[in-house]
Amino acid sequence: MRVAFVLQDLQLSGGVGVAVEHAAQLRRHHGIDARLVLARPQEHPHWGYRGLDQVPVLGLAEALELDWDIAVATWWETTSVLFRLRARRHAYFIQLLEDSAYPAGAPERLAAAMTTALPVRFITEARWLAELLEDYQPGTRVLYVRNGIPKDVFAIPDRVAPATGGEPLRVVLEGARGYVQKGVDDALAAVAAMREPAHVTWVSPHPTEPPPGVDTVLSGLSHAEMAQLFGEQHVILKLSRAEGMYGPPLEAFHRGATVVTTPVTGHDEYIEHGVNGLVVGWDDIHGTARTLDLLARDRRLLHELRTGALRTARAWPDWRQSSQWMALALRRVLAEPMPPVRGAGMRLVSDFASVTAEGQAAARRLEIEQAIQANLFSQKAWIYAVRARRELDRLRQLGRRVGRPVKRLLRR
């Protein structure tokens, strides 16, 4: 079986790393000729993903010359070239509700949403995504493939040593500021609002000065370096608003850290409140800070949560086990008939209706704004006219006061 995983690029990205890992595992253990196809020319060197040296990487022009059993899109933008590949089956490995990565009103948001109307076979890594996609396209059976964890890198310790009362709570958070869906700004605000002693490490995509509440900023860490860092922490703080499978807390679990998190999509795949982590409310900076303070004070609770995190990690599959499910999913895609086009058609028509409604609403908003502007202009013109009339009356009165003495002199 020859399979093309279509990628936008090979830069640092969790979603790209998952696709590379699957491709390498499929080649190594399942006899599947999995290759990576780049949808556009690359301007930067590839990120050094584990297993990338074992997977052929093709440009689009080269890929168009080959015949494929399955072509798999891995991001909404890659769907633009998916059907140009000569393939017996077309699939979409969707790892996130991708329109959530863009702000409201952005054209990319609408385009990303519309790709879920394509007549393809969906594969996903999260149950909530599978259920949602099946609702989007009635009659479609979505294939669920859980992500693995590289357990040789994120090695599970036999036990976690209890944190002594004399040491500060060690907290790690990761991600870039400025992206609402990742919640990094909220996480930074929460650690800054803590009252109990804590040592906070922020893993940022780019070097920067530590903001208030942060002791150390690290960037450009490899998987091995992240694993070492997680092994030194008590808790990972994640306040995301949109995730797919939600990988970083699970990686931290493997190294003996617990999590404080929002009830973000994907958290219920493995996070249990009060068992292996704590779930806080949305937009509750002070409540999150108090939760961290609780863990800093109550070391018994902290130890119980960290121990629960280790139990969860031990039950989670590694990448070799996960690749077995991906291999099975791909064989099903090839063997089974494509989903009925009725579901794709219903989803597409629904998108058309949404686009029309959104366009009409935008046009109405523009009309209202123009009317308001015109009304304001009319009000301003009226105000200016009143002011001008008042000024003219004042000048006339002034003229009368000045003119009266002159008239009296002339009469004499």
C-alpha positions as CSV (number, residue, x, y, z in Angstrom):
1,M,0.0,0.0,0.0
2,R,1.4,3.4,-1.0
3,V,0.1,6.3,1.2
4,A,0.8,10.0,0.8
5,F,0.6,12.2,3.9
6,V,0.2,15.7,2.6
7,L,1.8,18.4,4.7
8,Q,2.1,22.2,4.4
9,D,5.7,22.1,5.7
10,L,8.0,20.3,8.1
11,Q,8.4,23.2,10.6
12,L,7.9,22.7,14.3
13,S,4.3,21.7,14.9
14,G,2.6,19.1,17.1
15,G,0.3,18.1,14.2
16,V,3.2,17.7,11.8
17,G,5.1,15.6,14.4
18,V,2.2,13.2,14.7
19,A,2.0,12.7,10.9
20,V,5.8,12.1,10.7
21,E,5.7,9.6,13.6
22,H,2.8,7.7,12.0
23,A,4.6,7.6,8.6
24,A,7.8,6.3,10.2
25,Q,6.0,3.6,12.2
26,L,3.9,2.5,9.2
27,R,7.1,2.0,7.1
28,R,9.0,0.3,10.0
29,H,6.4,-2.1,11.3
30,H,3.5,-2.5,8.9
31,G,5.0,-2.8,5.4
32,I,3.1,0.4,4.2
33,D,5.0,2.6,1.8
34,A,4.1,5.9,3.6
35,R,5.6,9.1,2.2
36,L,5.4,12.8,3.0
37,V,4.3,15.1,0.3
38,L,4.9,18.9,0.7
39,A,2.0,21.0,-0.7
40,R,4.2,24.0,-1.4
41,P,7.9,24.9,-1.8
42,Q,9.8,25.2,1.4
43,E,11.7,28.3,2.5
44,H,13.2,27.0,5.7
45,P,15.1,23.8,6.7
46,H,13.1,20.9,8.1
47,W,12.6,20.5,11.8
48,G,14.5,17.5,13.1
49,Y,11.6,15.2,13.8
50,R,12.2,11.8,15.2
51,G,12.0,9.2,12.4
52,L,12.0,11.8,9.6
53,D,15.2,10.4,8.2
54,Q,13.4,7.1,7.6
55,V,10.5,8.6,5.5
56,P,10.8,9.8,1.9
57,V,9.8,13.5,1.5
58,L,8.5,14.5,-2.0
59,G,7.7,17.8,-3.6
60,L,4.2,18.2,-5.1
61,A,5.4,17.9,-8.7
62,E,7.1,14.6,-8.0
63,A,4.1,13.3,-6.1
64,L,1.7,14.2,-9.0
65,E,3.7,11.7,-11.2
66,L,2.9,8.8,-8.9
67,D,-0.1,6.6,-8.3
68,W,-1.2,6.3,-4.7
69,D,-3.5,4.0,-2.9
70,I,-4.5,6.6,-0.4
71,A,-3.8,10.4,-0.3
72,V,-4.3,11.9,3.2
73,A,-4.7,15.6,4.0
74,T,-3.3,16.6,7.4
75,W,-4.3,20.3,7.6
76,W,-7.1,22.3,5.9
77,E,-4.7,24.1,3.5
78,T,-3.4,20.7,2.3
79,T,-6.9,19.8,1.0
80,S,-6.3,22.3,-1.9
81,V,-3.9,19.8,-3.5
82,L,-5.4,16.5,-2.1
83,F,-7.5,15.7,-5.2
84,R,-4.8,16.6,-7.6
85,L,-3.0,13.4,-6.5
86,R,-4.0,10.2,-8.4
87,A,-5.2,8.1,-5.6
88,R,-7.8,5.3,-5.2
89,R,-9.0,6.8,-2.0
90,H,-8.8,10.3,-0.4
91,A,-8.8,10.8,3.4
92,Y,-8.4,13.6,5.9
93,F,-6.5,13.1,9.1
94,I,-7.9,15.9,11.2
95,Q,-6.3,16.7,14.5
96,L,-8.2,19.8,15.5
97,L,-11.3,21.7,14.7
98,E,-9.1,23.8,12.6
99,D,-11.3,26.9,12.2
100,S,-10.7,27.4,15.9
101,A,-7.2,28.4,15.2
102,Y,-8.3,31.7,13.6
103,P,-10.1,34.8,15.0
104,A,-13.8,35.4,14.3
105,G,-14.2,37.1,10.9
106,A,-10.9,35.8,9.4
107,P,-11.4,34.3,5.9
108,E,-9.2,31.4,6.9
109,R,-11.7,30.5,9.6
110,L,-14.5,30.0,7.1
111,A,-12.3,28.1,4.7
112,A,-11.0,25.8,7.3
113,A,-14.6,25.0,8.4
114,M,-15.7,24.3,4.9
115,T,-13.1,21.5,4.4
116,T,-15.1,19.3,6.7
117,A,-17.7,19.1,3.9
118,L,-15.3,17.3,1.6
119,P,-16.3,13.8,0.3
120,V,-13.4,12.1,2.1
121,R,-12.9,9.4,4.8
122,F,-12.0,11.1,8.1
123,I,-9.4,9.8,10.5
124,T,-9.0,11.6,13.8
125,E,-7.1,11.3,17.1
126,A,-9.9,12.4,19.6
127,R,-13.3,11.0,20.3
128,W,-15.0,14.4,20.5
129,L,-13.8,15.2,17.0
130,A,-15.0,11.8,15.7
131,E,-18.5,12.5,17.1
132,L,-18.6,16.0,15.7
133,L,-17.5,15.0,12.2
134,E,-20.1,12.3,12.1
135,D,-22.7,14.9,13.0
136,Y,-21.4,17.1,10.3
137,Q,-21.7,14.4,7.6
138,P,-24.6,12.1,8.4
139,G,-23.8,8.5,7.3
140,T,-20.1,9.0,7.6
141,R,-18.1,6.6,9.8
142,V,-15.0,8.4,11.3
143,L,-12.0,6.3,12.2
144,Y,-10.5,7.0,15.6
145,V,-6.7,6.5,16.1
146,R,-5.4,7.6,19.5
147,N,-2.0,9.3,19.5
148,G,0.9,7.4,21.0
149,I,3.6,8.7,23.3
150,P,7.3,8.1,22.7
151,K,7.9,6.2,25.9
152,D,11.6,5.9,25.3
153,V,11.8,9.7,25.5
154,F,9.0,10.4,28.0
155,A,10.1,7.5,30.2
156,I,7.8,6.7,33.1
157,P,9.5,6.7,36.5
158,D,8.8,3.9,39.0
159,R,7.4,6.4,41.5
160,V,7.3,10.1,42.2
161,A,9.1,11.5,45.3
162,P,6.8,13.5,47.5
163,A,7.4,17.2,47.3
164,T,8.7,18.5,50.6
165,G,7.0,21.4,52.3
166,G,10.2,23.4,52.2
167,E,10.5,23.6,48.4
168,P,8.4,25.9,46.2
169,L,5.7,24.4,43.9
170,R,7.4,23.9,40.5
171,V,5.1,24.9,37.7
172,V,5.7,24.7,33.9
173,L,3.6,26.3,31.1
174,E,4.3,26.3,27.4
175,G,3.2,28.1,24.2
176,A,3.2,31.5,22.5
177,R,1.5,34.6,23.8
178,G,-1.1,36.3,21.7
179,Y,-3.1,33.2,20.7
180,V,-6.4,33.2,22.6
181,Q,-7.0,29.5,21.9
182,K,-3.8,28.6,23.7
183,G,-4.5,30.6,26.8
184,V,-0.8,31.4,27.5
185,D,-1.6,35.0,28.5
186,D,-4.2,33.7,31.1
187,A,-1.7,31.2,32.4
188,L,1.0,33.9,32.9
189,A,-1.6,36.1,34.7
190,A,-2.5,33.2,37.0
191,V,1.0,32.5,38.1
192,A,1.6,36.2,38.6
193,A,-1.4,36.2,40.9
194,M,-0.2,33.3,43.1
195,R,0.3,34.0,46.8
196,E,2.3,30.8,47.7
197,P,6.0,30.3,46.8
198,A,6.5,28.8,43.3
199,H,9.2,28.4,40.7
200,V,7.6,29.0,37.3
201,T,9.2,27.9,34.0
202,W,7.7,29.2,30.7
203,V,8.6,27.3,27.5
204,S,8.3,29.9,24.8
205,P,8.7,29.5,21.1
206,H,11.1,32.4,21.1
207,P,13.6,33.8,23.7
208,T,12.1,36.6,25.8
209,E,12.5,38.3,29.1
210,P,10.6,36.6,32.0
211,P,7.3,38.4,32.6
212,P,6.0,38.9,36.2
213,G,5.6,35.6,38.1
214,V,7.9,33.7,35.8
215,D,11.4,32.7,37.0
216,T,12.8,31.0,33.9
217,V,12.1,31.2,30.1
218,L,13.3,28.4,27.8
219,S,12.9,28.0,24.1
220,G,13.8,25.7,21.2
221,L,13.7,22.5,23.4
222,S,13.9,19.1,21.8
223,H,11.6,16.3,22.9
224,A,14.3,14.9,25.1
225,E,14.8,18.3,26.8
226,M,11.1,18.7,27.3
227,A,10.9,15.3,28.9
228,Q,13.8,16.2,31.3
229,L,12.0,19.5,32.1
230,F,8.7,17.8,32.8
231,G,10.4,15.3,35.1
232,E,11.6,18.2,37.2
233,Q,8.1,19.8,37.6
234,H,5.2,19.2,40.0
235,V,2.4,20.6,37.7
236,I,1.9,21.7,34.2
237,L,-0.5,24.7,33.8
238,K,-2.6,24.7,30.5
239,L,-5.5,27.0,30.0
240,S,-6.3,26.3,26.3
241,R,-9.6,27.0,24.7
242,A,-9.2,24.8,21.7
243,E,-7.3,21.5,21.4
244,G,-7.5,18.3,19.5
245,M,-6.0,15.4,21.5
246,Y,-4.3,17.7,24.0
247,G,-0.8,16.2,24.2
248,P,1.4,18.2,26.5
249,P,-0.3,17.3,29.8
250,L,-0.2,13.7,28.8
251,E,3.6,14.0,28.2
252,A,3.9,15.6,31.6
253,F,1.9,12.8,33.2
254,H,4.6,10.4,31.8
255,R,7.2,12.2,33.8
256,G,5.3,12.5,37.0
257,A,3.7,15.9,36.9
258,T,0.0,16.6,37.4
259,V,-2.0,19.3,35.5
260,V,-4.2,22.3,36.2
261,T,-6.4,22.8,33.1
262,T,-9.5,24.3,31.6
263,P,-12.2,21.8,30.4
264,V,-10.9,22.2,26.9
265,T,-11.9,19.9,24.1
266,G,-9.9,16.7,24.4
267,H,-9.2,17.0,28.1
268,D,-11.7,14.3,28.9
269,E,-9.7,11.7,26.9
270,Y,-7.5,11.1,30.0
271,I,-7.9,13.9,32.6
272,E,-10.0,13.1,35.7
273,H,-10.7,16.0,38.0
274,G,-9.4,15.1,41.5
275,V,-7.8,11.9,40.3
276,N,-4.8,12.9,38.1
277,G,-5.4,16.7,37.7
278,L,-7.6,19.6,38.6
279,V,-10.0,21.3,36.2
280,V,-10.6,25.1,36.6
281,G,-13.2,27.4,35.1
282,W,-12.9,29.5,32.0
283,D,-11.6,33.1,32.4
284,D,-11.0,32.5,36.1
285,I,-7.5,33.9,36.6
286,H,-7.9,34.3,40.4
287,G,-9.6,30.9,40.8
288,T,-6.7,29.3,38.9
289,A,-4.2,31.1,41.0
290,R,-5.9,29.9,44.2
291,T,-5.9,26.3,42.8
292,L,-2.1,26.5,42.3
293,D,-1.8,27.9,45.8
294,L,-3.8,24.9,47.1
295,L,-1.3,22.5,45.5
296,A,1.5,24.5,46.9
297,R,0.1,24.2,50.4
298,D,-1.5,20.7,50.3
299,R,1.4,18.4,49.4
300,R,-0.6,15.3,50.1
301,L,-3.1,16.3,47.4
302,L,-0.3,17.2,45.1
303,H,1.3,13.7,45.6
304,E,-2.0,11.9,45.1
305,L,-2.6,13.7,41.8
306,R,0.9,13.1,40.5
307,T,0.6,9.4,41.4
308,G,-2.7,9.3,39.5
309,A,-1.0,10.9,36.5
310,L,1.5,8.1,36.5
311,R,-1.2,5.4,36.5
312,T,-2.8,7.1,33.5
313,A,0.5,7.3,31.7
314,R,1.2,3.6,32.2
315,A,-2.1,2.7,30.6
316,W,-1.6,4.9,27.5
317,P,-0.2,3.3,24.3
318,D,3.2,4.1,22.8
319,W,3.6,5.0,19.1
320,R,4.1,1.4,18.0
321,Q,0.7,0.4,19.4
322,S,-0.9,3.6,18.0
323,S,0.5,2.8,14.5
324,Q,-1.3,-0.6,14.6
325,W,-4.6,1.3,14.7
326,M,-3.5,3.7,12.0
327,A,-2.5,0.8,9.8
328,L,-5.9,-0.8,10.4
329,A,-7.6,2.5,9.7
330,L,-5.8,3.0,6.4
331,R,-6.6,-0.6,5.3
332,R,-10.3,0.1,6.1
333,V,-10.2,3.3,4.1
334,L,-8.9,1.3,1.1
335,A,-11.2,-1.7,1.5
336,E,-14.5,0.0,2.3
337,P,-16.6,2.0,-0.1
338,M,-16.3,5.8,0.2
339,P,-18.9,7.5,2.4
340,P,-22.2,8.5,0.8
341,V,-22.0,11.9,-0.9
342,R,-25.3,12.8,0.6
343,G,-23.6,13.6,3.9
344,A,-21.0,15.8,2.3
345,G,-23.7,17.5,0.2
346,M,-25.7,18.2,3.3
347,R,-22.7,19.7,5.1
348,L,-21.7,21.8,2.0
349,V,-25.3,23.2,1.6
350,S,-25.3,24.0,5.3
351,D,-22.0,25.9,4.8
352,F,-23.5,27.8,1.9
353,A,-26.4,28.8,4.0
354,S,-24.1,29.9,6.8
355,V,-22.0,31.9,4.4
356,T,-25.1,33.6,2.9
357,A,-26.5,34.4,6.3
358,E,-23.1,35.8,7.5
359,G,-22.8,37.8,4.3
360,Q,-26.3,39.2,4.7
361,A,-25.6,40.1,8.4
362,A,-22.3,41.8,7.4
363,A,-24.2,43.8,4.7
364,R,-26.8,44.8,7.2
365,R,-24.2,45.8,9.7
366,L,-22.5,48.0,7.0
367,E,-25.9,49.6,6.2
368,I,-26.4,50.4,9.9
369,E,-22.9,51.8,10.3
370,Q,-23.4,54.0,7.2
371,A,-26.8,55.2,8.5
372,I,-25.2,56.0,11.8
373,Q,-22.4,57.9,10.1
374,A,-24.9,59.8,8.0
375,N,-27.0,60.5,11.0
376,L,-23.9,61.7,12.9
377,F,-23.0,63.9,9.9
378,S,-26.5,65.4,9.9
379,Q,-26.3,66.0,13.7
380,K,-22.9,67.6,13.3
381,A,-24.1,69.7,10.5
382,W,-27.0,70.8,12.6
383,I,-24.8,71.6,15.5
384,Y,-22.4,73.6,13.3
385,A,-25.4,75.5,11.9
386,V,-26.7,76.3,15.3
387,R,-23.2,77.4,16.4
388,A,-22.8,79.6,13.3
389,R,-26.2,81.2,13.9
390,R,-25.3,81.9,17.5
391,E,-22.0,83.4,16.4
392,L,-23.7,85.6,13.8
393,D,-26.2,86.8,16.4
394,R,-23.3,87.6,18.8
395,L,-21.6,89.6,16.1
396,R,-24.8,91.5,15.3
397,Q,-25.2,92.3,19.0
398,L,-21.6,93.4,19.2
399,G,-22.1,95.6,16.1
400,R,-25.1,97.2,17.6
401,R,-23.3,98.0,20.8
402,V,-20.4,99.5,18.9
403,G,-22.7,101.3,16.4
404,R,-24.8,103.2,18.9
405,P,-22.1,105.6,20.1
406,V,-21.1,106.2,16.5
407,K,-24.7,107.1,15.6
408,R,-24.9,109.5,18.6
409,L,-21.7,111.3,17.5
410,L,-23.0,111.6,13.9
411,R,-26.3,113.1,15.1
412,R,-24.4,115.8,17.0
